[in-house]
Amino acid sequence: VRRKELRRGELLEVRVHPDDLGRVIGRSGRTASALRTVVNALAGNGNVRVDIVDTDRAR
């Protein structure tokens, strides 16, 4: 997980091996959606975005 400060808020970049990408995203994106919900609940009023990124993607 990498944290980046952006003008519009904070970005958490979850880097995942390509073989595990489907597991992290889940069926119809349910797991990714649940992860985003938990992170936003913990963030309170802060604007936090969660990106799930393939490790093979260029940085």
Secondary structure, 3 states (H helix, E strand, C coil): CEEEEECCEEEEEEEECHHHHHHHHCHHHHHHHHHHHHHHHHHCCCCEEEEEEECCCCC
